Amino acid sequence: ALELFDSTESMIRIDMSEYTESHSIARLIGALPDYVGFEQDGQLTETVRRQPYAVILFDEVENEHPQIWSTL
């Protein structure tokens, strides 16, 4: 992030160990249309919307549910 954007604040860290259940993808990217909470963005989508020029670090990917990574 420092090399690309001259700022360490341009790095988004997502702790993937918080996404160990298959349904937790909604917390990451937001709920699908017609689901409760559809109006709210997920952690990743909201952060990228506010800070579109950033490096995204998916930390602890070995602990996430396999379906999460295939969705991303």
Summary of the structure (lengths in Angstrom):
residues: 72
radius of gyration: 13.2
end to end distance: 21.0
largest distance: 41.3
contacts: 172
relative contact order: 0.28
helix: 49%
strand: 14%
